[in-house]
Amino acid sequence: MGPVPKAQCGPSDRTESGLQGQTTLRERASGDSELGYKCNLELVGQFRGEGAFSQDGPSYFDHCAYMATENNPQQAHPGIVVIDVSDPTNPRATAYLADTPAGLNPHEPTR
């Protein structure tokens, strides 16, 4: 066991100028850090739902992701969305768990 090796970023990656994983005061003050950074990360697929309740992200089991939605009264599908990610280029909703008070208002990530 030892330290994790420094990431080898590609030419199209957008990286911090400070230590890996840390933004500098200049990056934060200039607003540069608001654009986000990436290294060895490419978008493969994307599910566009109706908003997420938590910024902790979804939970995963087998080929499904479970994400708590915002549960806005104008939302067509409230509750926890079950996303089939077996084809990572085409994630799709397969169910909405909204039949219990906990499903409609989870308050926490679905981990």
PLY file of the C-alpha trace (Angstrom):
ply
format ascii 1.0
element vertex 111
property float x
property float y
property float z
element edge 110
property int vertex1
property int vertex2
end_header
0.00 0.00 0.00
1.14 3.48 -0.72
-0.06 6.78 -2.08
-2.37 6.83 -5.08
-0.38 7.81 -8.17
-0.97 11.22 -9.69
-3.66 11.09 -12.39
-2.53 11.36 -15.99
-4.90 13.90 -17.50
-5.63 14.14 -21.22
-5.32 17.17 -23.49
-9.05 18.03 -23.30
-9.24 17.73 -19.50
-9.82 20.81 -17.38
-7.72 20.61 -14.22
-7.02 22.67 -11.13
-3.75 24.56 -11.08
-3.06 23.71 -7.42
-2.65 20.31 -5.85
-4.72 17.59 -7.52
-8.27 17.86 -6.20
-7.83 21.31 -4.68
-8.70 24.68 -6.14
-6.54 27.72 -5.49
-7.75 30.97 -4.00
-7.27 32.59 -7.43
-9.49 29.94 -9.10
-12.22 30.46 -6.50
-12.03 34.27 -6.51
-12.04 34.54 -10.32
-15.04 32.23 -10.73
-12.97 29.74 -12.72
-13.79 26.96 -10.25
-17.52 27.38 -10.96
-16.95 25.86 -14.41
-15.86 22.57 -12.86
-12.79 20.42 -13.42
-12.22 16.97 -14.85
-9.37 14.54 -15.40
-9.85 11.17 -17.14
-13.59 11.68 -17.11
-15.85 11.64 -20.14
-19.63 11.80 -20.30
-20.94 8.44 -21.49
-24.68 8.85 -20.91
-27.06 11.09 -19.02
-30.49 10.77 -17.45
-32.43 14.02 -17.40
-35.12 13.74 -14.77
-37.14 16.30 -12.88
-34.55 17.30 -10.31
-32.66 15.58 -7.53
-33.48 15.94 -3.83
-29.93 15.44 -2.59
-26.55 16.34 -3.99
-25.09 13.09 -2.63
-26.04 11.39 -5.86
-27.82 8.13 -6.54
-27.40 4.75 -4.92
-26.69 1.71 -7.05
-27.64 -1.95 -6.99
-26.90 -4.34 -9.83
-27.78 -2.44 -13.06
-30.06 0.15 -11.43
-29.51 3.57 -9.91
-31.95 4.98 -7.35
-32.28 8.75 -7.07
-34.57 10.81 -4.84
-36.35 13.48 -6.89
-37.10 17.06 -5.90
-40.83 16.33 -5.44
-42.08 19.65 -6.70
-45.91 19.78 -6.82
-45.73 20.42 -10.59
-43.59 17.32 -11.15
-45.04 14.55 -13.32
-43.14 11.76 -11.52
-42.49 12.36 -7.80
-40.70 9.91 -5.55
-37.55 7.90 -6.05
-36.73 7.25 -9.69
-35.29 3.84 -10.59
-32.89 4.24 -13.52
-31.78 1.25 -15.60
-28.10 1.81 -16.38
-27.38 -1.56 -18.01
-26.69 0.41 -21.21
-24.57 3.26 -19.84
-24.99 5.27 -23.04
-28.77 5.24 -22.62
-29.87 5.33 -18.96
-33.67 5.26 -18.66
-36.28 5.46 -15.93
-38.02 2.15 -15.26
-40.07 3.00 -12.15
-40.95 5.72 -9.67
-41.23 4.66 -6.04
-43.96 6.99 -4.82
-46.38 4.67 -3.04
-45.20 5.42 0.51
-44.54 8.64 2.46
-40.85 7.66 2.62
-40.69 7.29 -1.16
-42.31 10.67 -1.67
-40.15 12.50 0.85
-36.96 10.55 1.62
-35.07 13.48 3.27
-31.81 11.58 2.75
-30.02 9.99 -0.17
-31.35 6.56 -1.02
-28.20 4.74 0.12
0 1
1 2
2 3
3 4
4 5
5 6
6 7
7 8
8 9
9 10
10 11
11 12
12 13
13 14
14 15
15 16
16 17
17 18
18 19
19 20
20 21
21 22
22 23
23 24
24 25
25 26
26 27
27 28
28 29
29 30
30 31
31 32
32 33
33 34
34 35
35 36
36 37
37 38
38 39
39 40
40 41
41 42
42 43
43 44
44 45
45 46
46 47
47 48
48 49
49 50
50 51
51 52
52 53
53 54
54 55
55 56
56 57
57 58
58 59
59 60
60 61
61 62
62 63
63 64
64 65
65 66
66 67
67 68
68 69
69 70
70 71
71 72
72 73
73 74
74 75
75 76
76 77
77 78
78 79
79 80
80 81
81 82
82 83
83 84
84 85
85 86
86 87
87 88
88 89
89 90
90 91
91 92
92 93
93 94
94 95
95 96
96 97
97 98
98 99
99 100
100 101
101 102
102 103
103 104
104 105
105 106
106 107
107 108
108 109
109 110
